[in-house]
Amino acid sequence: HPLCCLSLQEVGPTMVGDEHSDPSLMNFLGATKRNMLGNHFWEYYVNDAPRIVLNKLESCGYRVVSMTGVGQTLVWCLHKE
């Protein structure tokens, strides 16, 4: 069960999923589904800082397997056994 989280800043918002993400997990995170102007896809986001989101995901059994920066965007990839 891989999962990626994106953050444009260290304080949020944090993108936590796309239109195919598990609705119950998105609900647990308190995520809102949105479509940004010009995008042909939907995404889930929360206003929480990434550290808060990562702590919530850890409590569900997810573990960070990698992290990288792309411009001003930070990306965490997580996995759940």
N, C-alpha and C positions, 0 to 999 in steps of 0.2 A: 504494500500500500504506500507508494511514494507520494509525497506532498511537497510543494514548493511554496514559499512565502516570499513576497517582495515588499520592499519598503523604499520609498523615495527619500526618506529622511530617517534619522535615528529615532525620531519621536512619533512617527506615524504620519499619515495613515499607513496601514499595512494591508496589502492585497493578500488574501488567503485562499483564493480558489477561483475556478472558472464555472461556466454554466453546467458542467458535468460533475461538479464536486458533490460530496455526500451532504445532503441537506441537513441531516441531524448533527453532523460535525460543524457545519456552518452556523447552525442555530446555537450550539454549545459555545462557539466563539463569539456569538453576538454579531455576526457578519450581516451586512446589507448587500443585496444584489443590485448592480448598476450597469448601465451601458454608457460609456463615455462617447461624446460626440465624435463621429468619424470612425469609431471602431465597429466592426461587424461581429462582435462577440460581447458576452456579458462577463462580469467579474464580481467576486465577493470581496468586500473590504471591511475593515474595522478601523476605528479611530485610535485604537490602542497602539502603544509603542511596541516594536517587535519583541522586546524582552518579555512583555506581558503575554503576548500571543505564544511565544515559544514556551513559556512556563505552563500555560494552559495545555498546549499540545503534549508536553512532557507528561503531564498528569494523565493523559489518555494513552500513553505508551509510545508516543513518537520520539525518535532520537535524531538529532542533527547528524547528517553524514557528510555534508559539505557546505561551504559558504564562499561567496565571491562577491566582488563589487563590479558593477557594470556602469561606468559613468558615475552618476550620483545615486544609482539604484543599488541596493543590497539584496542579494538573493540567498536564501537558505533552502537547502534540500533536506527533507526529513524522510525517515522510513519507519514503518511500524511492522513488527514481526507478526 
